[in-house]
Amino acid sequence: MRELLSIRPDVAAALAQRRPVVAIESAVIAHGLPPGANVACARALGEILRAAEVTPALIAVLDGRIRVGLTEEDLDRLTAEGDIAKISRRDLAVVLGGTSGAQGATTVAATMVCAALAGIPLVLAGGIGGVHRGGSAGPGDISSDLFELRYSPVSVVTAGAKPILDLARTLEFLETLGVPVIGYGTDTLPATVVRSSGLKLPHRCDSADEVARILRMQERLGGGLLICAPMPEEAALPQADYEQLIVAALDEAAAGGVVGPALTPFLQRRLSAMTGGRLAAATDALLRNNAAVAAEIAVAHARLVRESSPPRPPPERAAR
């Protein structure tokens, strides 16, 4: 699969030397933030990670190849105004195997697939998808993010799950899949721009070292962790007020017949309009907070990896 990857040299060097690397979901950058703000946020995430001596690897598909770590030119292409595709796991084979040289931003699920191919154990995201509201007569609309957490050897740092979802059923489905869900400094599930959904989480950790030890064990058992960090309180949206807006936006979607993959982008646009600049500001704040948390965990994890399997010296040194 390596022929599908274009890994930026600094990312490749960090991986070879077993230094900490964090992959970054690009869909939240391209689709979750307005033009201009998305570029600034992407750069800020890179700066936060580098300040902690972690190499950032923003992931996207450009020119029919998986880019692991983007240049400034790549970032400009990804965030330019216009239609940039949102690529999930189901789309990867079509995009990479086609002849159109397609490009797009990767969702949490697709970013996990690409990170696994590159050998990156940790993904920085905004919020995962999950079980959508409704669908009481059947499984309903369920995000592939949940299944990817079960099967990919990659863990994800998020601000929880999107509040447009049925959060209780999302937690139940994660339990069914056997995905460990850890609150980082919290006992309840964050709902991205809302600090707490009020739903009790099964596990809590209060240090990066503790999460790193669990991550190492999960790597032996298979699958990934979902690590949920509540966003900063000063930038969070009030739960009750935001819930009213979600219900109104869902009613609009139902009236307009918006369903399936089109639903989340529709709700994102409507909620952005309803909240003015508050939703974008909250999204930016949670991503920066997630970057700081991911950096701490990545550093602790890389230290454990080196202790258990130290890098081999170069062949010329070994010969001496």
N, C-alpha and C positions, 0 to 999 in steps of 0.2 A: 504493500500500500504506500510505501514511501514515495513512489513516483507521482502520487497525487498531491503531495505536500510541498509547499514552498515555505521553508522555515527561515525566518530572519536570522542572520549570523549570530547576533548576540543571544538569541533564544537558544539556538543550537549549541553554542558554547556553554551556556549555563546548564543545559540538560546533560551535556557530555561530562561536565565537572560536578554534577549532582548538586548544583546550587539551586535555591528556590525559584520556581517559575509559577506564575498564576495566569491561566487562560482567562480571557474576558469575553463574555457574550456580546455580540455586536448588534443584535436585534434591538436591545433596549437603547443603544446609542442611536441607531438609525431611525427607529420608529417611536421610541419613548420620549424623545426630547426634540424641541424645535430646532430648525437650522441655526447654526451659530453656537447655540448653547450645547449642542451635541458634540461639536468639535472641542469646545472648551472643557467639557466634562471628560471626554476621552483622554485629553492631554493631562488633566488633573489626576485621573486614576493612575496613569503611568507615572506621574511624579510621586504620588503617594507610595506606590509600590517600590519605585527605585530608591526613595528615601529610606526605606527599610531594607535595602539591598536585595530586593526581589525583582526579577526580570518580568516585565509585563508582556503578555502575548495576546493582543487583540486578534480574534479569529473571524475570518470572513471568507467568502468564495469570490474570487476575482479572476476573470479570464479563464474560467473553467478549472481552476485549481484552488485547493485549500490553502489560504494564506495564514500562517501561524506567526503573528507579529506583523503589523502593518507599518509601512513608511508613511511619511506625511502626505505624500501624493496619494497613496492608497486610502488614507483616512478621508482626504478631500473627496475622492470618488465615492466612498461609501456614504458620506453624509451630504452629498450634493442634493439640492432640491430636485424632485422628480420621483419616479417610481423605482425604488430599489426593492428587489424581491425579499421576502422573508422566507428563509430556508429552514425547514425542520428536517428531522431524520428521513421522513418519507420522500423528500425532494432531493436528497444528496445524490443518489445514484443517477437520477434523471439529469440533474445539472452537470455532474462530473462526467457522465458517460455520453452526453449529447455533443453536438458539434457547434452549438451556438456561442460558446464562450461566455456562458451566463455568469452573472454576478449577483451577489445578494448578501444580506446580513443573516447570521446564524442565530436561531433560537437557542434556548437552554439545551434542549435535547441534541440538536445538531452540533452545538459547541462541545458538548460532552463527547460525542462520537469523534470529533476532530481532535480534541485534547487527548483522548485515549490513543488515537493513531500516532500522535506526536510524543506520547509518553509523559504527558503533564497530568498530575494527579488531582489538581484543584482548579475549579472554575469559579470566577467571580460573576455573579448575575444580579439582576434587580430583584425579581420575584418569580417563582416558578408558576407554570400553569397547573391546572388540576381538574377537578370535576366541576363542570358548569352547573349553574342553577337549573332546576327543572329536571326533566328526564326521570320522574319518579316511577314510570312504568318499565324502565329498562336502564341500561348503563348510562345512557345520555352521552354528552360530549365530554370526553376525557382526554386531557393533554398527554402527548407522548413523553413529556418531561418526567412523569411519574414512572413510566416503564423504563426509561433510560436510567433513572436512578437505581432501579433494581438490577440492571444487567451490565451497565458500563462500570469499569473500575476507576471511576472519577467521582469526587465529592464536590458539592456545590455550596458556596456561601451566598446566602440571599437575605433579603429582608422579609422572609416568609413567602406566603402565597398571595396572589392578586385578590383584592377584596371583592372583585366582580364574581368570584367563584362561590360555590357552596363549600365553605371552608371546613365544616364538620365532616362532610362526605369525603373531601380531599384527604383529611387526616386519616379517616377510616380506610380509604383505598391505599394509602401509603402503608398502613399497618398490614393490610391484606397482602401487599407485595413484599413485606418484610424489610422495608426501608427504614433504617434508624433516623429519627428526627430529633435533633439536638437544639435546644434553646441556648444561645450564647449569652449568658447573663440574664436570662428570662425564663419564667415558668410557663408562659403562654405564647401561642403562635402569633407572630407579627403578621400584619396584612399589608405589607409594603408601606404605602404612605400613611397607614394607620399603625401606631406603635403596637397595639394589642387587639387581637380579635376576641379575647376573653377565653379562648379554647385552651385547655390544659395540654401541655406537651408531656410526652412520656419521659424525656431526659433533659437534664440541664447540666451545662458545664460553665465554669467561671474563669477558665484560663486556657490560653492557646496550647500550653503543654498537655493538658488533659485531652483536648480535642485531637491533638496530634497523635497521642498514644492510641486513642480509639480508632483514628483513621488508619494507622498502621495495622491494627488488628483487623479492621474491615477489609483491607487489601488482601489479607490472607483468607478471609471468608468469602469474598466476592461481592461485587456491587459497591454502591457509593453511599455516602452520608449526605443528609440534608441538614445544613448548619444554618440556623435562623437567628439573625441579629436584628434587634429592634432599631429603627432609625432614630436619629436625634429628636428629642421631645420638642425642641423649639421649632422644628420645621415640619412636624407631623400634622396631618389633617384630623380634625375631630371625627371620631367614629360615627356618631349619630348623624351629623350633618352630611358626611360623605355617603353614608348608606342611603339617605334620602335621594341624593343625586344619582346613585347607582340604580335605584329602583326606577327613577324617572327615565334614565337612559335605556334601561332594559325594556321599559314600556314602549319607547320610541322604536327600538329595534324590532320588537314583536309586531308593532303596527306596520313597519316597513318591510316585514318578511326577511329581516337580516338574521341568518343562521350560519352554523358551521364555522369554517375558518375566517369568514368575514366579520364574525361577531366581535371578537376582541379588538381588532383595529377600529371598528365603528364605535365601540364603547370608549376606547382611548380618545378618539377625536371629540366625542360629545362631552366627556368628562373634562377634557382639557379646556374646551370652550366654556363649560359651566363654571369652572374654578378660576378662569383667567390664567394668571401666571403661577398660581399656587401649586398646581399639580406638577408642573415642570420643576419648580424650585424644590418641592419635596422629593421628586425622583432624583434630582441631582444630589441632594443631601444624603439620601439613603445609599446611593451608589458610592459616594465618597466614604461613608461610614463602612460599607461592606468591603471596600478596598483596604481600609486600615485593619479590619478584622482578618481578612484573607491574608494580608501580609504577615501578621503575627503567627497565624496557623502555618503558613508555608515555611516560614523560618524555623519554627519548632519541628515541623515534619521533616524538613531537609536535614536538620541536625540528627534526628533519630535514624534517618536513612544512612547518613555517613557513619554513624556509630556502629550500625549493624552490618554495614557493607562498605568499608572505606574505599575511596577511589584507588584504582591501581596506578602506580607510577608509570610515566611514559616508558616505552620499551628500552630506550637508550639508558635511562637511569637504572632500570631493573637489571640490565646486562652488567652494569658496573658493580 
